Amino acid sequence: MRRRTGLAIAGVAALAWGEWLNWRWSRALVGSSGGASAAVVVLGYRNPQATANLINRWRVRAGIRSIAADGAHGTCVIFSGGPTSSGATEAQLMADYAKSVLGFDGTVLLEDQSTMTWENITNVIPLLEEMDHIKIASQPAHALKARAYLRRQRPDLAAKLVRADDYRPGEWMVVKPLLALYGLWTRRGLKADERKVSL
């Protein structure tokens, strides 16, 4: 009985920790920049099949709902992700899902060359130059990593970062502890990724 109670308490604690850490990451390195034009950058995830996979579908939904979060006019969605083994690009697969399944009819731009997060940010920068504020939609740890990369590459554009609607309480709750652990591990690799790119 005590063992079951201990396991239950540990399980609840893990869920609460994962929830808290994802909440915290979703609010890091963002400000309150406003303006008439906005961009939501949706980062792709490796996608071997010919349609958007589960993670990319969720990221697209998070990106689309990020538009409605502040009601900005002139918002465009930038899908970023390079070629997949199916021949299509992650960017195109996500755009197809947004239009055909979610019925999104807003402005869409594609960045279809990137193969890793540092490249995602490098390659979307030309599309962000004229934007008043910028949102990056992905799982909170990954979006934070991308915001950190933008801050290192272009601090002036990073000053325009605002929060995307990619964290909601209870969403993905069971896997949030795993996402939190993965996020802690990937954050340790930020500098390593930059060194790799600079070689």
Secondary structure, DSSP 8 states (H G I E B T S, - for coil): -HHHHHHHHHHHHHHHHHHHHHHHHHTTT------S-EEEEEE-----SSS--HHHHHHHHHHHHHHHTTT-TTEEEEEE--B-TTSSBHHHHHHHHHHHTS---SEEEEE---SSHHHHHHHHHHHHTT-SEEEEESSHHHHHHHHHHHHHH-HHHHTTB---S---TTTTGGGHHHHHHHHHHHHHTHHHHHHHHH-
